Amino acid sequence: MYVIPDTDYTINASAKTITLAAAYATLSAGQITKIKDITTEEILYDSERVSFTGPQISVATGVITYTQGNKVANTDKLRIVVDANYSDIYHLDGGSA
């Protein structure tokens, strides 16, 4: 499990999208395990929670569209946890991959 660094995404809160850096263009929805807004403590997506069953996110060419989350702002910090093996993603323990 890895966390995408803050510098590798931008948020468009009104469109409910998160645009990832080019290195993540091939990331699929199935590889994303959790998205949490660290600023507001709001969970936008969690693949392991029963309340998040169904298509709460979609991913197309590095753009994540989410349906949960009404408190998100463009300047918020997110924790995007992925089950992927990218060299520029950080381990959950803070070390680099």
DSSP file (Angstrom, degrees, kcal/mol; ACC not computed):
  #  RESIDUE AA STRUCTURE BP1 BP2  ACC     N-H-->O    O-->H-N    N-H-->O    O-->H-N    TCO  KAPPA ALPHA  PHI   PSI    X-CA   Y-CA   Z-CA
    1    1 A M              0   0    0      0, 0.0    91,-0.8     0, 0.0     2,-0.3   0.000 360.0 360.0 360.0 138.6    0.0    0.0    0.0
    2    2 A Y  E     -AB  82  91A   0     80,-2.6    80,-3.1    89,-0.2     2,-0.5  -0.933 360.0-133.1-136.6 157.9    1.3    3.4   -0.9
    3    3 A V  E     -AB  81  90A   0     87,-2.9    87,-1.8    -2,-0.3    78,-0.2  -0.950  23.6-126.4-114.0 130.3    0.2    7.1   -0.5
    4    4 A I  E     -A   80   0A   0     76,-2.3    76,-0.5    -2,-0.5    85,-0.1  -0.612  36.3-112.2 -73.8 128.9    0.3    9.5   -3.4
    5    5 A P    >   -     0   0    0      0, 0.0     3,-2.1     0, 0.0    -1,-0.1  -0.217  19.8-114.8 -63.0 151.4    2.3   12.6   -2.4
    6    6 A D  G >  S+     0   0    0      1,-0.3     3,-0.9     2,-0.1    -2,-0.1   0.796 114.8  60.2 -54.7 -31.9    0.5   15.9   -2.0
    7    7 A T  G 3  S+     0   0    0      1,-0.2    -1,-0.3     3,-0.0    -3,-0.0   0.552  94.7  65.7 -76.4  -6.4    2.5   17.3   -4.9
    8    8 A D  G <  S+     0   0    0     -3,-2.1    13,-2.3    13,-0.1     2,-0.3   0.148  99.3  45.2-106.8  19.3    1.1   14.7   -7.3
    9    9 A Y  E <   -F   20   0B   0     -3,-0.9     2,-0.3    11,-0.2    11,-0.2  -0.992  56.0-155.8-153.3 157.4   -2.6   15.7   -7.4
   10   10 A T  E     -F   19   0B   0      9,-1.9     9,-2.7    -2,-0.3     2,-0.4  -0.982  18.4-138.1-131.0 147.2   -4.9   18.7   -7.7
   11   11 A I  E     -F   18   0B   0     63,-0.6     2,-0.5    -2,-0.3     7,-0.2  -0.861  13.9-170.8-107.7 136.8   -8.4   18.9   -6.4
   12   12 A N  E  >> -F   17   0B   0      5,-2.8     5,-2.0    -2,-0.4     4,-0.9  -0.860  13.0-177.1-118.6  92.2  -11.4   20.5   -8.2
   13   13 A A  T  45S+     0   0    0     -2,-0.5     3,-0.4     1,-0.2    -1,-0.1   0.854  77.3  54.1 -63.4 -38.7  -14.0   20.4   -5.4
   14   14 A S  T  45S+     0   0    0      1,-0.2    -1,-0.2    -3,-0.1    59,-0.0   0.846 116.4  38.7 -67.1 -32.1  -16.9   21.8   -7.4
   15   15 A A  T  45S-     0   0    0     -3,-0.4    -1,-0.2     2,-0.1    -2,-0.2   0.528 107.4-128.6 -89.8  -7.9  -16.4   19.1  -10.0
   16   16 A K  T  <5 +     0   0    0     -4,-0.9    50,-2.3    -3,-0.4     2,-0.3   0.925  63.0 133.6  55.6  48.7  -15.6   16.4   -7.4
   17   17 A T  E   < -FG  12  65B   0     -5,-2.0    -5,-2.8    48,-0.2     2,-0.4  -0.937  46.1-158.9-128.1 152.6  -12.5   15.4   -9.2
   18   18 A I  E     -FG  11  64B   0     46,-2.5    46,-3.1    -2,-0.3     2,-0.6  -0.988  14.8-153.2-126.9 117.7   -8.9   14.8   -8.3
   19   19 A T  E     -FG  10  63B   0     -9,-2.7    -9,-1.9    -2,-0.4    44,-0.2  -0.835  13.1-152.9 -97.1 122.1   -6.4   15.1  -11.1
   20   20 A L  E     -F    9   0B   0     42,-3.4   -11,-0.2    -2,-0.6   -12,-0.0  -0.536  25.5 -92.7 -91.6 157.2   -3.3   12.9  -10.6
   21   21 A A    >   -     0   0    0    -13,-2.3     3,-2.4    -2,-0.2    -1,-0.1  -0.218  46.4 -98.6 -61.5 159.1    0.2   13.6  -12.0
   22   22 A A  G >  S+     0   0    0      1,-0.3     3,-1.9     2,-0.2     4,-0.2   0.767 118.7  70.7 -54.5 -30.6    1.1   11.9  -15.3
   23   23 A A  G 3  S+     0   0    0      1,-0.3    -1,-0.3     2,-0.1     3,-0.3   0.704 100.2  48.4 -61.5 -18.4    2.9    9.1  -13.6
   24   24 A Y  G X  S+     0   0    0     -3,-2.4     3,-1.9     1,-0.2    38,-0.3   0.180  73.2 115.1-107.3  15.6   -0.5    7.8  -12.4
   25   25 A A  T <  S+     0   0    0     -3,-1.9    37,-0.6     1,-0.3    36,-0.2   0.752  78.9  48.6 -59.9 -26.0   -2.3    7.9  -15.7
   26   26 A T  T 3  S+     0   0    0     -3,-0.3    -1,-0.3    -4,-0.2    -2,-0.1   0.408  80.8 124.7 -96.6   2.6   -2.8    4.1  -15.8
   27   27 A L    <   -     0   0    0     -3,-1.9    35,-0.4     1,-0.1     2,-0.2  -0.384  48.7-150.6 -62.7 136.3   -4.1    3.9  -12.2
   28   28 A S    >>  -     0   0    0      1,-0.1     3,-1.4    -2,-0.1     4,-0.5  -0.696  25.5-112.4-108.0 162.5   -7.5    2.1  -12.0
   29   29 A A  G >4 S+     0   0    0      1,-0.3     3,-1.1    30,-0.3    -1,-0.1   0.850 116.5  61.5 -59.3 -35.0  -10.3    2.5   -9.6
   30   30 A G  G 34 S+     0   0    0      1,-0.2    -1,-0.3    52,-0.0    -3,-0.0   0.695  98.8  56.2 -66.6 -19.0   -9.6   -1.1   -8.3
   31   31 A Q  G <4 S+     0   0    0     -3,-1.4    52,-3.9    51,-0.1     2,-0.6   0.598  88.6  87.5 -87.7 -12.5   -6.1    0.0   -7.2
   32   32 A I  E <<  +C   82   0A   0     -3,-1.1    50,-0.2    -4,-0.5     3,-0.1  -0.783  47.4 171.7 -91.0 122.4   -7.4    2.8   -5.0
   33   33 A T  E     +     0   0A   0     48,-2.4    14,-2.6    -2,-0.6    15,-0.4   0.748  62.5   3.4-101.9 -28.6   -8.2    1.6   -1.5
   34   34 A K  E     -CD  81  46A   0     47,-1.5    47,-3.0    12,-0.2     2,-0.4  -0.972  46.5-169.1-159.7 141.8   -8.9    4.8    0.4
   35   35 A I  E     +CD  80  45A   0     10,-2.9     9,-2.5    -2,-0.3    10,-1.9  -0.979  19.2 176.1-130.7 120.9   -9.2    8.6   -0.1
   36   36 A K  E     -CD  79  43A   0     43,-2.0    43,-2.7    -2,-0.4     2,-0.9  -0.985  31.7-132.3-127.8 134.8   -9.4   10.7    3.0
   37   37 A D  E  >> -CD  78  42A   0      5,-3.3     4,-1.9    -2,-0.4     5,-0.6  -0.767  20.2-167.7 -81.3 107.5   -9.5   14.5    3.2
   38   38 A I  T  45S+     0   0    0     39,-2.1    -1,-0.2    -2,-0.9    40,-0.2   0.824  82.5  57.7 -67.8 -32.1   -6.9   15.1    5.9
   39   39 A T  T  45S+     0   0    0     38,-1.1    -1,-0.2     1,-0.2    39,-0.1   0.919 123.4  20.7 -65.9 -45.2   -8.0   18.7    6.4
   40   40 A T  T  45S-     0   0    0     37,-0.2    -2,-0.2     2,-0.1    -1,-0.2   0.506  98.5-126.0-102.7  -7.0  -11.6   17.9    7.2
   41   41 A E  T  <5 +     0   0    0     -4,-1.9     2,-0.4     1,-0.2    -3,-0.2   0.663  60.7 146.8  66.8  18.3  -11.2   14.3    8.3
   42   42 A E  E   < -D   37   0A   0     -5,-0.6    -5,-3.3    29,-0.0     2,-0.6  -0.712  47.3-134.9 -88.7 133.0  -13.9   13.3    5.8
   43   43 A I  E     -D   36   0A   0     -2,-0.4    -7,-0.2    -7,-0.2     3,-0.1  -0.780  21.8-180.0 -87.6 121.8  -13.6    9.9    4.1
   44   44 A L  E    S+     0   0A   0     -9,-2.5    24,-0.5    -2,-0.6     2,-0.3   0.765  70.6   0.5 -90.1 -30.4  -14.3   10.3    0.4
   45   45 A Y  E     +D   35   0A   0    -10,-1.9   -10,-2.9    21,-0.1    -1,-0.3  -0.953  54.8 173.9-160.1 138.9  -13.8    6.6   -0.5
   46   46 A D  E >   -D   34   0A   0     -2,-0.3     3,-1.4   -12,-0.2   -12,-0.2  -0.863  17.3-158.8-148.5 112.4  -12.9    3.4    1.4
   47   47 A S  T 3  S+     0   0    0    -14,-2.6   -13,-0.1    -2,-0.3   -14,-0.1   0.661  93.0  53.3 -66.1 -16.0  -13.0    0.1   -0.4
   48   48 A E  T 3  S+     0   0    0    -15,-0.4     2,-0.4     5,-0.0    -1,-0.3   0.498  86.5  94.5 -99.5  -4.6  -13.4   -1.8    2.9
   49   49 A R    X   -     0   0    0     -3,-1.4     3,-1.6     1,-0.1    -3,-0.2  -0.750  67.7-142.5 -94.1 134.2  -16.4    0.1    4.3
   50   50 A V  G >  S+     0   0    0     -2,-0.4     3,-1.5     1,-0.3    -1,-0.1   0.860 100.7  60.9 -59.3 -38.3  -19.9   -1.4    3.7
   51   51 A S  G 3  S+     0   0    0      1,-0.3    -1,-0.3    -3,-0.0    -3,-0.0   0.607  98.3  60.6 -67.8 -10.0  -21.4    2.1    3.3
   52   52 A F  G <  S+     0   0    0     -3,-1.6     4,-0.4    -6,-0.2    -1,-0.3   0.048  73.2 133.4-105.4  24.6  -19.1    2.7    0.3
   53   53 A T    <   +     0   0    0     -3,-1.5    -5,-0.0     2,-0.1    -3,-0.0  -0.485  52.8  34.1 -74.0 147.4  -20.4   -0.2   -1.8
   54   54 A G  S    S-     0   0    0     -2,-0.1     2,-1.8     1,-0.1     3,-0.2  -0.433 114.7 -34.7  98.7-178.3  -21.1    0.7   -5.4
   55   55 A P        +     0   0    0      0, 0.0    -2,-0.1     0, 0.0    -1,-0.1  -0.520  66.2 149.2 -83.9  78.6  -19.4    3.1   -7.7
   56   56 A Q  S    S+     0   0    0     -2,-1.8    11,-1.8    -4,-0.4    12,-0.4   0.665  70.9  29.4 -82.7 -16.6  -18.3    5.9   -5.4
   57   57 A I  E     -H   66   0B   0     -3,-0.2     2,-0.3     9,-0.2     9,-0.2  -0.978  61.2-172.0-136.6 154.4  -15.2    6.6   -7.6
   58   58 A S  E     -H   65   0B   0      7,-1.9     7,-2.9    -2,-0.3     2,-0.4  -0.974  10.7-154.3-137.1 153.9  -14.3    6.3  -11.2
   59   59 A V  E     +H   64   0B   0     -2,-0.3     2,-0.4     5,-0.2   -30,-0.3  -0.995  15.5 170.5-133.3 130.0  -10.9    6.8  -12.8
   60   60 A A  E >  S-H   63   0B   0      3,-2.0     3,-1.3    -2,-0.4   -34,-0.1  -0.942  72.7 -25.6-141.2 117.7  -10.1    7.8  -16.3
   61   61 A T  T 3  S-     0   0    0     -2,-0.4   -35,-0.2     1,-0.3   -36,-0.2   0.874 128.4 -42.4  47.8  49.6   -6.6    8.7  -17.5
   62   62 A G  T 3  S+     0   0    0    -37,-0.6   -42,-3.4   -35,-0.4     2,-0.5   0.574 112.3 115.8  81.3   9.4   -5.5    9.9  -14.1
   63   63 A V  E <   -GH  19  60B   0     -3,-1.3    -3,-2.0   -44,-0.2     2,-0.5  -0.956  49.2-157.5-115.1 119.6   -8.6   11.7  -13.1
   64   64 A I  E     -GH  18  59B   0    -46,-3.1   -46,-2.5    -2,-0.5     2,-0.5  -0.820   3.4-163.3 -94.1 128.3  -10.5   10.4  -10.1
   65   65 A T  E     -GH  17  58B   0     -7,-2.9    -7,-1.9    -2,-0.5     2,-0.3  -0.961  12.3-170.4-109.8 128.1  -14.2   11.4   -9.9
   66   66 A Y  E     - H   0  57B   0    -50,-2.3    -9,-0.2    -2,-0.5   -21,-0.1  -0.832  23.3-163.6-119.3 156.2  -15.8   10.9   -6.4
   67   67 A T  S    S+     0   0    0    -11,-1.8     2,-0.2    -2,-0.3   -10,-0.1   0.672  70.7  72.5-109.6 -25.1  -19.4   11.0   -5.2
   68   68 A Q        +     0   0    0    -24,-0.5   -24,-0.1   -12,-0.4    -2,-0.1  -0.497  68.7  67.2 -85.7 159.0  -18.9   11.3   -1.4
   69   69 A G        +     0   0    0     -2,-0.2   -25,-0.1   -26,-0.1    -3,-0.1   0.715  33.3 178.3  99.8 105.7  -17.6   14.4    0.3
   70   70 A N  S    S+     0   0    0      1,-0.1    -1,-0.0   -54,-0.0    -2,-0.0   0.437  80.5  59.7-111.2  -4.2  -19.3   17.8    0.7
   71   71 A K  S    S+     0   0    0      2,-0.1     2,-0.1   -34,-0.0    -1,-0.1   0.373  73.9 125.3-104.3   2.2  -16.7   19.6    2.7
   72   72 A V        -     0   0    0    -59,-0.1     2,-0.3   -60,-0.0   -56,-0.1  -0.391  38.6-167.8 -71.6 137.0  -13.8   19.3    0.3
   73   73 A A    >   -     0   0    0     -2,-0.1     3,-1.8   -60,-0.1   -34,-0.1  -0.884  34.1-113.8-119.2 155.4  -12.0   22.4   -0.8
   74   74 A N  T 3  S+     0   0    0     -2,-0.3   -63,-0.6     1,-0.3    -1,-0.1   0.763 116.7  50.1 -58.0 -26.3   -9.5   22.8   -3.6
   75   75 A T  T 3  S+     0   0    0    -65,-0.1    -1,-0.3     2,-0.1    -3,-0.0   0.423  85.3 117.3 -95.9   0.4   -6.7   23.5   -1.1
   76   76 A D    <   -     0   0    0     -3,-1.8     2,-0.4     1,-0.1   -65,-0.1  -0.217  64.9-120.9 -66.0 157.9   -7.3   20.6    1.2
   77   77 A K        -     0   0    0      2,-0.0   -39,-2.1     0, 0.0   -38,-1.1  -0.866  30.3-162.6 -99.5 134.7   -4.7   17.8    1.8
   78   78 A L  E     - C   0  37A   0     -2,-0.4     2,-0.6   -41,-0.3   -41,-0.2  -0.792  19.4-143.8-114.2 157.2   -5.7   14.3    0.9
   79   79 A R  E     - C   0  36A   0    -43,-2.7   -43,-2.0    -2,-0.3     2,-0.7  -0.954  21.5-174.2-116.7 107.3   -4.4   10.9    1.7
   80   80 A I  E     -AC   4  35A   0     -2,-0.6   -76,-2.3   -76,-0.5     2,-0.5  -0.900   6.1-164.0-105.9 108.7   -4.9    8.7   -1.4
   81   81 A V  E     -AC   3  34A   0    -47,-3.0   -48,-2.4    -2,-0.7   -47,-1.5  -0.812  10.9-177.5 -98.3 127.7   -3.9    5.2   -0.6
   82   82 A V  E     -AC   2  32A   0    -80,-3.1   -80,-2.6    -2,-0.5     2,-1.0  -0.919  33.3-136.9-126.8 151.0   -3.3    2.9   -3.5
   83   83 A D        +     0   0    0    -52,-3.9     2,-0.3    -2,-0.3   -51,-0.1  -0.725  69.7 108.6-101.1  78.5   -2.5   -0.8   -4.0
   84   84 A A        -     0   0    0     -2,-1.0     2,-0.4     2,-0.1    -2,-0.1  -0.898  69.3-122.5-148.7 171.2    0.1   -0.1   -6.7
   85   85 A N        +     0   0    0     -2,-0.3     2,-0.4   -83,-0.0    -2,-0.0  -0.676  44.1 152.4-126.1  76.2    3.8   -0.2   -7.3
   86   86 A Y    >   -     0   0    0     -2,-0.4     3,-1.3     1,-0.1    11,-0.1  -0.863  43.3-138.8-105.1 140.0    5.0    3.2   -8.4
   87   87 A S  T 3  S+     0   0    0     -2,-0.4    10,-0.3     1,-0.3    -1,-0.1   0.723 102.0  52.7 -70.9 -20.0    8.5    4.3   -7.7
   88   88 A D  T 3  S+     0   0    0      9,-0.1     2,-0.4     8,-0.1    -1,-0.3   0.116  88.8  96.8-104.9  22.7    7.4    7.9   -6.9
   89   89 A I  S <  S-     0   0    0     -3,-1.3     8,-0.9   -85,-0.1     2,-0.3  -0.867  70.6-127.4-107.6 145.8    4.8    6.9   -4.3
   90   90 A Y  E     -BE   3  96A   0    -87,-1.8   -87,-2.9    -2,-0.4     6,-0.2  -0.657  20.2-112.1 -94.1 146.5    5.6    6.8   -0.6
   91   91 A H  E >   -B    2   0A   0      4,-2.8     3,-2.2    -2,-0.3   -89,-0.2  -0.360  31.5-112.0 -65.6 153.5    5.1    4.0    1.8
   92   92 A L  T 3  S+     0   0    0    -91,-0.8    -1,-0.1     1,-0.3   -90,-0.1   0.779 118.0  63.2 -58.3 -26.7    2.4    4.5    4.5
   93   93 A D  T 3  S-     0   0    0      2,-0.1    -1,-0.3     1,-0.1     3,-0.1   0.438 122.4-105.3 -80.9   2.7    5.2    4.5    7.1
   94   94 A G  S <  S+     0   0    0     -3,-2.2    -2,-0.1     1,-0.3     2,-0.1   0.244  82.4 121.4  96.4 -13.8    6.6    7.7    5.4
   95   95 A G        -     0   0    0      1,-0.1    -4,-2.8    -5,-0.1    -1,-0.3  -0.390  66.9-103.9 -78.7 161.3    9.6    6.0    3.7
   96   96 A S  B      E   90   0A   0     -6,-0.2    -6,-0.2     1,-0.1    -1,-0.1  -0.503 360.0 360.0 -85.4 157.3   10.1    6.2    0.0
   97   97 A A              0   0    0     -8,-0.9    -1,-0.1   -10,-0.3    -7,-0.1   0.470 360.0 360.0 -71.8 360.0    9.4    3.3   -2.3
